[in-house]
């Protein structure tokens, strides 16, 4: 027992066991421990994510109304809240509640003025600031986006925009699409605004058959009527759509308190929007039918003038037509994308998943050289080939004046559509391809591709590559949004060919 103590003591007196040596030994031991700790970190460290529990604790502050230091009053309802959460989530709340120049910063109760549609969703909006979770549907997304915009909650704005972009088609069926369009355009949400605009433009008749039509603002309607790539059965059908919208607007005028000059206001509205209907694009028979329509009879003076220009076009009265171009616009004589059989033809590939690679589907049809009755006997003949699963050029030999060249095999991963003129005459045309798609179980025109081309005797073929993104159409792992039908297994295209300028041949 004493030997051990003596031994330790004796060691303390050995040469080289000074205090400096002891410190060195301690440092070495520390380095070993540190190195050992580093080794432990590298081999055994574990990142533990317990954020869900923390979020639950924060959410319980809202759910159980614990420790609230401010009360928000919206539409008569009280919402206990916490300044910290509000300010961390919204810089608008941060300024309102923290800036001493705002009276709200000194208050424990704050009244918020919200749109009626936003009052019912404010509780969900506030809960999202605590939990990051929210239920969104076609009817709540716009009020939620309105609140997110007002209080600048960027993450919620992005969620609402993404939801809208993914549910545009079903929004039309739920009578919400026009409201989405008008709000997003006014507030600068260009991505969803453009998607809504394109869907309405390419599926105009579908949208105008909904109850949502009544909410379409005049300037927005006119913006569609000025478009040359508006997809519609024919101009007569477009007139009917606008007449339906006008009837709804007249009913709204009659519900106003001041009904003294309804007739004058309605007449001005009829003149404003019907100015953009392209009456020369209607056939003489349709123009005759139009004379019997109640709206035409009611405002006969206006419509007869427009229809007279149309009849001058059909009878070849060039001077009258030239005057109309100067007085109104050349667009009166420019066709839209009409789906009537006169101007278009459908091409479908059924059982698409089993369609052979590099296969070709062919369509042959004809279209008028002009909508004018003067040239009713002249038509253009077309042959259209579509290569939905790529183009394969086999190896071949090309004979040129230097000799024979061997051309190698080539495969193009592209969806190609070829339009060939079967005439030798020059044809200046606009080629429009309407590509169908499926979203939320609703078939619609998903996108439109247009090309202006001059077919001549020496240049009779137009090739359009990348008509549809190749991988999106041919991804066998996922259902392509470009395949329609009961089993989402049909590729559907509609080809529209119209003259560039109806005033020339």
C-alpha positions in Angstrom: 0.0 0.0 0.0 2.8 2.4 0.9 4.9 1.1 -1.9 2.5 2.4 -4.4 2.4 5.8 -2.8 6.1 5.9 -2.5 6.5 4.9 -6.2 4.3 7.7 -7.3 6.1 10.1 -5.2 9.5 8.9 -6.4 8.4 9.3 -10.0 7.6 12.9 -9.3 11.3 13.5 -8.6 12.7 11.8 -11.7 14.7 14.0 -14.1 12.4 15.4 -16.9 9.3 15.4 -14.8 9.2 19.1 -14.3 5.9 21.1 -14.4 6.5 21.9 -18.1 6.7 18.1 -18.8 3.5 17.6 -16.9 1.8 20.2 -19.0 3.0 18.6 -22.2 1.7 15.3 -21.1 -1.7 16.8 -20.3 -1.8 18.5 -23.7 -1.0 15.3 -25.5 -3.8 13.6 -23.6 -6.1 16.4 -24.5 -5.1 16.1 -28.2 -5.8 12.4 -28.1 -9.3 13.1 -26.6 -10.0 15.7 -29.2 -8.8 13.4 -32.0 -10.9 10.7 -30.5 -13.9 13.0 -30.4 -13.4 13.9 -34.1 -13.3 10.3 -34.9 -16.5 9.7 -33.0 -18.1 12.6 -34.9 -17.2 11.3 -38.2 -18.2 7.7 -37.7 -21.1 8.0 -35.3 -22.7 11.4 -35.6 -26.4 11.4 -36.3 -28.6 14.3 -37.5 -31.9 14.1 -35.7 -34.9 16.0 -37.1 -37.4 16.7 -34.5 -38.9 19.7 -36.2 -42.3 18.2 -36.4 -42.5 18.2 -32.6 -41.4 21.8 -32.5 -44.0 22.7 -35.1 -46.7 20.9 -33.0 -45.7 23.0 -30.0 -46.0 26.2 -32.1 -49.3 25.0 -33.5 -50.6 24.3 -30.1 -50.1 28.0 -29.3 -52.7 28.8 -31.9 -55.0 25.8 -31.3 -55.2 26.3 -27.5 -54.9 30.1 -27.7 -52.0 30.1 -25.3 -49.9 33.2 -24.4 -51.5 35.3 -27.2 -50.5 39.0 -27.0 -52.8 40.4 -29.8 -56.3 39.8 -31.1 -57.2 40.2 -34.8 -60.8 41.0 -35.5 -62.0 40.0 -39.0 -65.7 40.1 -40.0 -66.7 40.3 -36.3 -64.7 37.2 -35.4 -61.8 37.3 -32.9 -58.6 35.5 -33.7 -56.1 35.5 -30.7 -52.5 35.5 -32.2 -48.9 36.2 -31.4 -46.9 39.2 -32.7 -43.8 37.0 -33.0 -45.5 34.6 -35.4 -47.2 37.2 -37.4 -44.1 39.3 -37.8 -41.9 36.3 -38.7 -44.4 35.2 -41.4 -45.3 38.6 -43.0 -43.3 41.7 -43.4 -46.6 43.6 -43.7 -47.6 42.5 -40.2 -44.0 43.3 -39.1 -44.4 46.9 -40.2 -47.9 47.2 -38.9 -47.2 45.7 -35.4 -43.6 46.8 -34.9 -43.3 50.3 -36.4 -44.2 52.9 -33.8 -45.6 55.1 -36.6 -48.5 52.7 -37.0 -51.2 53.0 -34.3 -51.7 49.2 -34.5 -48.2 48.7 -33.0 -49.6 50.0 -29.7 -52.8 48.1 -29.7 -53.7 44.7 -28.4 -56.8 44.4 -30.6 -56.5 45.1 -34.3 -59.5 45.3 -36.8 -58.6 44.0 -40.2 -60.8 45.0 -43.2 -61.0 42.0 -45.6 -63.0 41.2 -48.7 -66.2 39.2 -48.0 -64.7 36.2 -49.8 -61.6 36.3 -47.6 -63.4 36.5 -44.2 -64.4 32.8 -44.3 -60.9 31.7 -45.1 -59.0 34.0 -42.7 -58.9 31.3 -40.0 -57.2 28.9 -42.4 -54.8 31.6 -43.5 -53.8 32.4 -39.9 -53.5 28.7 -39.0 -51.1 28.3 -41.9 -48.7 30.8 -40.4 -48.4 28.6 -37.4 -48.4 25.1 -38.9 -47.4 25.5 -42.6 -50.4 23.2 -43.5 -53.5 24.2 -45.3 -56.4 22.7 -47.3 -56.9 24.3 -50.8 -59.7 23.8 -53.3 -61.1 25.6 -56.3 -63.3 27.8 -54.2 -60.8 28.8 -51.4 -57.6 29.2 -53.4 -58.4 32.7 -54.7 -59.4 34.2 -51.3 -56.2 32.6 -49.8 -54.1 34.0 -52.6 -55.7 37.4 -52.0 -54.7 37.3 -48.3 -51.2 36.0 -49.1 -50.8 38.9 -51.6 -52.1 41.5 -49.1 -49.8 40.4 -46.3 -46.9 39.3 -48.6 -46.7 35.7 -47.4 -44.5 34.5 -50.3 -44.5 30.8 -49.6 -48.3 30.7 -49.5 -48.4 32.7 -52.7 -46.3 30.1 -54.5 -48.5 27.3 -53.1 -51.6 28.9 -54.4 -50.1 29.7 -57.8 -48.9 26.1 -58.2 -52.3 24.8 -57.3 -54.0 27.0 -59.9 -51.6 26.0 -62.7 -52.4 22.3 -62.0 -56.2 22.7 -61.9 -57.1 25.2 -64.6 -59.3 22.8 -66.5 -61.4 21.8 -63.5 -61.6 25.5 -62.5 -63.6 26.1 -65.6 -66.1 23.4 -64.7 -66.4 24.9 -61.2 -67.1 28.4 -62.6 -63.9 29.8 -61.1 -61.6 30.2 -64.1 -62.6 33.7 -65.2 -62.2 35.0 -61.6 -58.8 33.4 -61.5 -57.8 35.0 -64.8 -58.9 38.5 -63.9 -57.3 38.5 -60.4 -54.0 37.1 -61.5 -53.7 39.5 -64.5 -54.4 42.5 -62.2 -52.0 41.4 -59.6 -49.1 40.4 -61.8 -49.1 36.7 -61.4 -48.1 36.3 -65.0 -47.5 32.5 -65.1 -51.0 31.4 -64.0 -52.6 34.4 -65.7 -51.1 33.4 -69.0 -52.1 29.7 -68.5 -55.7 30.8 -67.8 -55.7 33.1 -70.8 -54.5 30.4 -73.1 -57.0 27.9 -71.9 -59.9 30.3 -72.4 -58.6 31.3 -75.8 -58.2 27.7 -77.0 -61.4 26.4 -75.4 -63.5 29.5 -75.7 -66.8 27.8 -76.4 -66.3 25.4 -73.4 -65.8 28.4 -71.1 -68.6 30.5 -72.4 -71.0 27.6 -71.8 -70.4 28.0 -68.0 -72.2 30.3 -65.5 -68.8 32.0 -65.0 -69.3 33.9 -68.3 -71.3 36.6 -66.6 -68.3 37.7 -64.6 -66.1 38.3 -67.6 -65.2 42.0 -67.7 -65.7 44.0 -71.0 -62.0 44.8 -71.6 -61.0 41.1 -71.0 -63.6 39.9 -73.4 -62.4 42.4 -76.0 -58.9 41.2 -75.5 -60.0 37.7 -76.6 -62.0 39.0 -79.5 -59.0 40.7 -81.0 -57.0 37.4 -81.0 -56.4 35.7 -84.3 -55.6 32.4 -82.6 -58.9 32.2 -80.8 -60.2 28.6 -81.3 -63.9 28.5 -82.2 -66.2 26.5 -84.4 -66.8 29.4 -86.7 -67.4 33.2 -86.5 -71.2 32.6 -86.3 -70.7 30.6 -83.1 -68.5 33.4 -81.7 -71.3 35.9 -82.4 -73.7 33.6 -80.4 -71.2 33.5 -77.4 -70.9 37.2 -77.3 -74.7 37.6 -77.6 -75.1 35.4 -74.6 -72.6 37.5 -72.6 -74.5 40.7 -73.6 -77.8 39.3 -72.4 -76.2 38.6 -69.0 -74.8 42.1 -68.9 -78.2 43.6 -69.6 -79.7 41.7 -66.7 -76.9 43.2 -64.5 -77.8 46.7 -65.7 -81.4 46.1 -64.8 -80.5 45.3 -61.2 -78.9 48.6 -60.7 -80.6 51.3 -58.6 -80.4 53.8 -61.5 -82.2 52.4 -64.5 -82.9 55.6 -66.3 -80.6 55.1 -69.3 -80.2 51.3 -69.5 -81.0 51.2 -73.2 -78.3 53.7 -74.1 -75.7 52.0 -71.9 -76.6 48.6 -73.4 -76.4 50.0 -76.9 -73.0 51.4 -76.2 -71.9 48.0 -74.9 -73.2 46.1 -77.9 -71.4 48.5 -80.2 -68.2 48.2 -78.2 -67.9 44.4 -78.3 -69.6 43.5 -81.5 -67.2 45.7 -83.4 -64.7 42.9 -83.0 -66.8 40.2 -84.6 -65.5 39.4 -88.1 -68.7 39.4 -90.1 -66.9 38.8 -93.5 -65.8 35.4 -92.1 -69.4 34.3 -92.0 -71.0 32.7 -95.0 -73.8 34.5 -96.9 -76.2 32.0 -95.6 -75.1 32.7 -92.0 -75.4 36.4 -92.6 -79.0 35.9 -93.8 -79.8 33.9 -90.6 -78.3 36.7 -88.5 -80.9 39.2 -89.7 -83.5 37.1 -87.8 -81.7 37.3 -84.5 -83.4 39.4 -81.8 -80.2 41.3 -81.0 -79.6 42.1 -84.7 -83.2 43.3 -85.1 -83.0 45.5 -82.0 -79.8 47.3 -83.2 -80.4 46.9 -86.9 -78.6 50.1 -87.9 -75.3 49.0 -86.4 -75.5 45.4 -87.6 -76.7 46.1 -91.2 -73.6 48.3 -91.7 -71.3 45.6 -90.7 -73.1 42.9 -92.7 -73.1 45.1 -95.8 -69.3 45.1 -95.6 -69.4 41.3 -95.3 -71.6 41.0 -98.4 -69.3 43.3 -100.3 -66.4 41.0 -99.5 -68.4 37.9 -100.7 -69.4 39.7 -103.9 -66.0 40.9 -104.8 -66.6 44.7 -104.3 -62.9 45.5 -103.7 -63.4 49.3 -103.3 -65.9 48.8 -100.6 -63.7 46.3 -98.9 -60.6 48.6 -99.1 -62.6 51.4 -97.5 -63.7 49.0 -94.7 -60.0 48.1 -94.0 -59.1 51.8 -93.7 -62.2 52.6 -91.5 -62.1 49.6 -89.2 -59.3 47.1 -89.3 -57.7 44.5 -91.7 -58.4 41.8 -89.0 -62.1 41.8 -90.1 -60.8 39.8 -93.1 -58.4 37.6 -91.2 -59.7 34.1 -90.1 -59.3 32.7 -86.7 -58.6 29.0 -85.9 -62.0 27.7 -87.0 -62.7 24.0 -86.1 -65.6 23.7 -88.6 -64.9 21.0 -91.2 -64.6 23.6 -93.9 -61.2 24.7 -92.5 -60.0 21.8 -90.4 -59.6 18.1 -90.1 -58.8 15.7 -87.2 -56.0 13.3 -87.0 -56.0 10.7 -84.3 -53.7 7.8 -83.2 -55.7 5.3 -81.2 -54.1 2.7 -79.0 -51.1 5.0 -78.9 -49.0 2.9 -76.4 -48.9 0.1 -79.0 -48.3 2.3 -82.0 -45.0 1.3 -83.6 -41.8 3.3 -83.1 -41.1 5.6 -86.1 -44.6 4.9 -87.3 -46.5 7.4 -89.5 -50.1 8.4 -89.5 -51.4 10.2 -92.7 -54.3 12.5 -93.2 -55.5 13.9 -96.6 -57.9 16.8 -96.8 -58.7 20.1 -98.6 -59.4 23.6 -97.5 -60.8 26.7 -99.3 -58.4 29.2 -100.8 -60.7 32.0 -99.5 -63.9 32.4 -97.5 -65.2 34.7 -100.1 -67.9 33.4 -102.3 -66.1 34.9 -105.3 -63.4 32.2 -105.0 -65.6 29.4 -103.6 -64.6 27.0 -106.5 -60.8 27.2 -105.6 -59.4 24.8 -102.9 -56.0 23.6 -101.7 -55.3 19.9 -101.3 -53.1 18.8 -98.4 -51.4 15.6 -97.2 -50.4 15.6 -93.5 -48.0 13.1 -91.9 -47.4 12.8 -88.2 -44.4 11.0 -86.7 -45.3 10.8 -83.0 -42.6 8.3 -82.0 -39.6 9.7 -83.8 -38.3 9.9 -87.3 -36.0 7.1 -88.8 -34.0 7.8 -91.9 -32.6 4.5 -93.2 -29.1 4.3 -94.7 -29.3 5.2 -98.4 -27.1 6.2 -101.3 -27.3 9.7 -102.7 -26.2 10.2 -106.4 -24.6 13.6 -107.0 -22.5 14.9 -109.9 -19.3 14.1 -108.0 -20.4 10.5 -107.6 -22.3 8.4 -105.1 -22.5 9.4 -101.4 -23.5 6.9 -98.8 -25.8 8.6 -96.2 -25.7 7.0 -92.7 -28.8 5.9 -90.8 -30.3 8.7 -88.7 -32.8 8.7 -85.9 -34.5 11.9 -84.7 -36.1 11.9 -81.2 -38.8 14.4 -82.2 -42.5 14.5 -82.7 -42.7 15.7 -86.3 -45.7 16.9 -88.4 -45.3 17.3 -92.1 -47.7 19.3 -94.3 -47.4 18.8 -98.1 -49.2 20.8 -100.7 -50.5 18.7 -103.5 -51.0 21.7 -105.8 -48.5 23.6 -107.9 -50.1 27.0 -107.2 -48.7 29.3 -104.6 -50.5 29.1 -101.2 -49.8 31.7 -98.5 -51.4 30.0 -95.5 -51.5 29.9 -91.7 -51.2 26.3 -90.4 -52.6 25.8 -86.9 -52.3 22.5 -85.0 -54.6 22.1 -82.0 -53.2 19.5 -79.6 -55.6 17.9 -77.2 -54.8 17.0 -73.6 -56.4 15.7 -70.5 -56.5 17.3 -67.0 -58.7 16.3 -64.1 -60.5 13.9 -66.5 -61.5 16.7 -68.9 -60.4 16.7 -72.5 -59.5 20.1 -73.9 -57.2 21.8 -76.3 -53.9 21.8 -74.3 -51.7 23.8 -76.7 -51.7 25.3 -80.1 -48.7 25.4 -82.6 -48.9 27.9 -85.5 -46.7 28.3 -88.6 -47.1 30.8 -91.4 -45.7 29.4 -94.7 -45.8 30.0 -98.4 -46.1 26.8 -100.4 -44.8 27.1 -104.0 -44.1 24.7 -106.8 -40.5 24.4 -105.6 -41.2 24.3 -101.9 -44.2 22.0 -101.2 -43.3 20.6 -97.8 -43.5 22.2 -94.3 -41.9 20.2 -91.5 -42.7 21.1 -87.9 -40.4 19.4 -85.4 -40.9 19.2 -81.6 -44.6 19.6 -82.1 -45.0 18.0 -78.6 -42.1 17.4 -76.2 -41.0 13.9 -77.2 -40.3 12.6 -73.6 -43.6 14.0 -72.3 -45.6 12.2 -75.0 -43.6 8.9 -74.9 -42.8 8.5 -71.2 -44.2 5.0 -70.6 -43.7 5.3 -66.8 -46.3 8.1 -66.5 -49.5 8.9 -68.2 -48.8 11.6 -70.8 -51.0 14.7 -70.4 -51.2 14.7 -74.2 -53.1 11.4 -74.4 -56.9 11.5 -74.2 -59.8 9.1 -74.3 -61.4 6.8 -71.7 -58.1 5.0 -71.2 -55.8 8.0 -71.9 -54.4 6.1 -74.9 -55.3 8.3 -77.9 -53.3 11.1 -79.5 -55.6 13.7 -81.0 -54.6 16.6 -83.3 -56.7 19.0 -85.3 -55.1 20.7 -88.3 -56.5 24.1 -89.3 -55.3 25.7 -92.6 -56.5 29.2 -93.5 -55.2 31.9 -95.9 -52.9 34.5 -94.4 -54.8 37.2 -96.2 -58.4 36.8 -97.3 -58.1 39.8 -99.6 -55.4 38.2 -101.8 -55.1 34.9 -103.7 
